[in-house]
Amino acid sequence: MEFTPKLLQDAVRNLFQMNNYEVREKVEVHGSEVDLIAKSKSDPFAPSIYVEVTVEYVDNTKYGKDLTKFELVRRLDPGCICLSVSSSGFTGPVLERGLNTGIQLKTYDQIFRSFEKFSPYIEKIVNDAELGKFVEAYEEPFFDDKQGRIKATDWIVKWIDNEIDAPPWIIILGEYGTGKTALTRVLQSRLVARYMTLPNQPLPIRIELRDFSRQFDARTLLHNFLDRNGISYIPIEFLLHLINTKRVFLILDGYDEMAQFLNPRERRACLGALADLASGGAKGLLTSRPNYFSDNEELHVFEALYKNLTEEGYYLSGSDRAYMQSEMNIDWLLQRYILERYERYLRDLNEEQTASLVNRKLIHDPVGQEVVSSILKRVFREQDDGGRSSLAGKPVIISYLLELVDIFKHSIKSYDTEKLSEWTVYRMIVDQLMIRDQHRTPGISPSKRRSCLHILAANLSQRENTVANDETFYNIINVEFRSELRQLEPEPKLIRRNELFDNLRSSSTLTRSEEQPSSGWRFSHNSLREYLVAEMYVNSVKTGKFSEITTPITSAMRQFVKSLDVGFVDDFIARIGAVWQSRSSRRHIGLYLTLYWDALTKISHADASEMQKLFKFMGETLKFDHVTLRGIYFERVLFAKNADFSSSDLSEIRFHGVDLGGSDFSSAYLDACAFKACNLAACSFKGALIYECEFFESSVSGSDFRNLAERPSIFVGSVENNRYLTGDVALGWLGYNGGFVDEIDDYYVYMHHPKFEIILKICEKLCEQRNRQVRGLTQRGEAQKDPPLARDFVQLLRRLKWVDDNREMISINSEGRKFLPEFISENKMPSQVKEFLETRR
């Protein structure tokens, strides 16, 4: 760091204070001023430390001055420690004199290292042999986006070293299996190695966000890092100090894995915590799948709320103002570090990189090289436009094929390799892993092992579960092997349970996680876990059971199902039609639509008549009542008029350009749903809960919004220029635009009139001051937007005899005070004002 004398003294003082020292500054000792005196709080018998701080390169002259001062200090406190700290260093003769005179000489970096307490974390990374092998064999991926194409790790290191002009906070996006987690692990390893030899470089701190399935703040995040790495003894204030002085590089992996469990409000709070860390000055990166960073507008939850409260005269208590200020601070942080984001897009390996990786890993196995390459050349994803894109460079698929190369040499002919979809290649991989496990530990049949792994995958995809412990396995064994175990005597039963436990936990799909405090087992890659969950639910459809869906439906799971053959989708339509009538008692059936939605829309090619055929089992209109739906995108041409969504649970559903006229949303729960350019005329939302939903450019005329579960919160306007409304203000907007709402004061309805602000400002001015110029009221300020209307309103006040005037000047009179102050301060609109605005709609 480039220090000034003040910054260096503050930095040294902070180091002592963060390590439980009481520090005094600028203390006179025998007429000489000592920069710092530090006294341990934890050890009352420890000697005091007298510190002189300088940014100079200390030579004999400078040292002589400090030595004179330290000699005076020793007379007063013979047992003390005398320490000279320089940010620039010491000459050789000075170092020799310091050794002979008993004065400790330290550069700032050296004293920082003496306080450095991260050794267990550093040793854990450096001594991880498996990580070392992984880093050594790592195939460098590329960023490929509007900023250009460059090796990802090269770019990141140059950015950390300030050789690249980019913000201090970046977001790395990439599909599943592109190697985002691998990239963060490689960075962590390389940066830790660099830190060991160059302690002035930032220490990398890597945190897996999957461990946070609930809303958190910045301190919670850091406490988790300290606990998991066995360094919880480090004060959180010290770690924050390192962040604020840019001595830490933050690596936050898997935002999408966390976000899938959170609603938009919780996601916003967590992003605020991440932005709070970034605001301290440290650089950091955040990885995520792209779909969790697609909609900026969801983050502006409070933007219009406190604007309305502060600008429209609402009474605010001290706690209200503090709450709003905290929300505005979050908005500022989000805008500064997240919304105005700098993204880099991580891509799959290209053909040359893929060949290089395969050949390097199988350098002595030309047959294996040919087998793996032949499979990779046939793995494709079908695009919505009918085209195909290769998945040959997806690192996760390559790694599994390399691991199973010996088995594939003998079994590849049993598969149709002319065309392999994502579903097929993952099924192949899991099949071969099951065969390997059967050869190694034959105590469980492949089908039973697969069933256990399905349950385990679903368990580890739930909110609270990140790793499987012993209890997790034994619970699965007790259920899946119940018939076998109940026939055994107690001792053989115990032995068999332990055998099954050892067998299952050694499955090739799993890897050991030693992270404290939640060590256990997890799947070797998230996409493998997601595939097994999707396979379990697809199997449930094939049997007609439609087992309860208890996990989030992720984008990868939807992509896997989308790649199924048409026959699977046709079978799904037939089977869901058979159980759809029982949906009111099996609400989770709707989640199967979420899982299959991309496959359904691919088949229909977004054609309205084709889509209607897919849903013919519903009858003449779409019936989505009494079901749970998540993350579905209803396309513009989807037939939905008079649809039934009553008593349904709808979360993050997007209706774009859909004619929903006459549809029923009564008693539905609508969370973060988007109605953009939709016809919502004559719909029923009676008894519904409407929470942070968008009504952009949509018609609500004739719709019923009465008896809502609670006051709504909505976004109105457009994506580019939106406002957030809540409570009676939101109800008033719905009422003003033609909806039927519960009885509220006309104020809340007509405040949405485009000329309302003109009327309000005229009344405010009259209530503020006894005499007002007519010209000012009708031509200046807000009135200049429509002077004729302002003049007409002033004339109305004259006719009503609410003002006294002498042509040029008017003032509110006793009659006017019966109405206008209530209008301004209590939001009660006089009927005469309502009628005036009504005639000018």
Salt bridges, closest charged atoms under 4 A:
ASP10 OD2 - LYS6 NZ 2.64
ASP10 OD1 - ARG13 NH1 2.83
GLU25 OE2 - ARG13 NH1 3.39
ASP35 OD1 - LYS26 NZ 3.56
GLU52 OE1 - LYS69 NZ 3.03
ASP66 OD1 - LYS62 NZ 3.57
GLU71 OE2 - ARG74 NH1 3.33
ASP109 OD1 - ARG247 NH2 3.30
GLU116 OE1 - ARG113 NH1 3.68
GLU139 OE1 - ARG360 NH1 2.98
GLU140 OE2 - ARG190 NH1 2.95
ASP144 OD2 - ARG149 NE 3.89
ASP145 OD2 - ARG344 NE 2.89
ASP161 OD2 - ARG194 NH1 2.95
GLU175 OE2 - ARG381 NH1 2.67
GLU175 OE1 - LYS394 NZ 3.56
GLU208 OE2 - ARG206 NH1 3.19
GLU208 OE1 - ARG522 NH1 3.13
ASP211 OD2 - ARG228 NE 3.15
GLU237 OE2 - ARG219 NH1 3.82
ASP253 OD2 - ARG206 NH2 3.44
ASP256 OD2 - ARG289 NE 3.53
GLU257 OE1 - ARG529 NH2 3.89
GLU266 OE2 - ARG463 NH2 3.80
GLU298 OE1 - ARG267 NH2 3.08
GLU303 OE1 - HIS300 ND1 3.14
GLU327 OE1 - ARG268 NH1 2.72
ASP331 OD1 - ARG268 NH2 2.36
GLU343 OE2 - ARG341 NE 2.09
ASP348 OD2 - LYS394 NZ 3.43
ASP365 OD2 - LYS409 NZ 2.78
GLU382 OE2 - LYS419 NZ 2.66
ASP384 OD1 - LYS562 NZ 2.66
GLU403 OE2 - ARG436 NH1 2.98
ASP406 OD1 - LYS409 NZ 3.57
GLU422 OE2 - ARG381 NH2 2.69
ASP431 OD2 - ARG427 NH1 3.63
ASP431 OD1 - ARG450 NH1 2.76
ASP437 OD1 - ARG440 NH2 2.99
ASP437 OD2 - ARG449 NE 3.94
GLU464 OE2 - ARG214 NE 2.76
GLU484 OE2 - ARG496 NE 2.61
GLU499 OE1 - ARG496 NH1 3.54
ASP502 OD1 - ARG505 NH2 3.15
GLU514 OE2 - ARG512 NE 3.04
GLU515 OE1 - LYS124 NZ 3.25
GLU530 OE1 - ARG289 NH2 2.74
GLU535 OE1 - ARG450 NE 2.92
GLU535 OE1 - HIS454 NE2 2.66
ASP571 OD1 - ARG575 NE 3.05
ASP598 OD1 - ARG558 NH2 3.12
GLU610 OE2 - LYS613 NZ 3.49
ASP625 OD1 - ARG583 NH2 2.70
ASP625 OD2 - HIS626 ND1 3.04
ASP649 OD1 - ARG630 NH1 3.21
GLU652 OE1 - ARG267 NH2 3.10
GLU692 OE2 - ARG265 NH2 2.70
ASP704 OD1 - ARG706 NE 2.96
ASP728 OD1 - ARG711 NE 2.61
ASP746 OD2 - LYS834 NZ 3.80
GLU764 OE1 - LYS761 NZ 3.52
GLU768 OE1 - ARG772 NH2 3.30
GLU782 OE2 - LYS785 NZ 2.67
ASP786 OD2 - LYS755 NZ 3.17
ASP792 OD2 - ARG840 NH2 3.36
ASP805 OD2 - ARG798 NE 3.38
GLU815 OE1 - LYS818 NZ 3.16
GLU826 OE1 - LYS828 NZ 3.76
GLU838 OE1 - ARG841 NH1 3.83
